[in-house]
Amino acid sequence: MELTSSQQDALQVVAVNDARIDAAVAIEFKDAMREKTDGGSDVVVLDLSVVEFIDSSGLGAIVASMKNMGKGRTLALAGLTPTVEKVFRLTRMDSVFPVYPTLEGALDNLKN
Amino acid sequence: MVSMLPAFQFSVQSDEFSVRDALEQLLRRLKPLSLDVEEAGTVELVMAEALNNVVEHAYPEGNPAGPINIHCRHRSNGLHLTITDQGVGMPDGETPLGRPANLNVDKMDLPEGGFGWFLIKDLAKDVDYKRVGWENRLSLRLAVATKARQT
């Protein structure tokens, strides 16, 4: 599970470089996210644009990552592909996270 | 009209990565149906959740791994899938209810699990679980590649 972190002004962008966040890598993802976001920006955008598939374990790992960041910080999601979007929509988790169709859209919105 | 795909089955040995392997095989065998992204996503998601449950609960860590068999029949009302394993049975002989999670809580108390059965029951039809001898049999129907759909 490889994550890349970059800084865009006050925003931190964490990009997932794997096509799947599933049960096989959920714990690895959670640990990698903790490592990237500990002591990072208040607002972190998780770029999911290359992720084609997520299952409920992957969804749980994203929720856990948001909770690990702590109360005052925000985890936003960007670039959801169709099946990833479906999982967030069906579980209504799209009401918990700020969700943006594209990374550019997320950056435009969150910079203000 | 969609032509009917002949029935098929295959097995994988339960381990961490066998679910990926099984999903890849399943989707490859469904290729002739030319499922759209939405339909393929439904198949992959429901089967991932059902298979993850087998790996996690029927063959839990510490127990010997065992086979997981997937059987698929294509009918005019969709794909009829049966997953069979020889692991631990469901508690009370029934699948969990799969109620939607309560999200109306403080964000630090949001659930990190329990979405699997909700997704299965939301997306699949005719979900049925039986313990037969030493086997768990979970069958379900996915209303994809149905007769009404034009190719």
Interface residues (C-beta under 8 A of the other chain):
Chain A: R20 D22 A23 A24 F53 D55 S56 S57 L59 G60 A61 V63 A64 M66 K67 K71 P82 T83 K86 V87 L90 T91 R92 M93 S95 V96
Chain B: E16 F17 V19 R20 V37 E38 G41 T42 E44 L45 A48 E49 N52 V55 E56 P100 A101 L103 K107 M108 L110 P111 E112 G113 G114 F115 G116 F118 L119 D122 L123
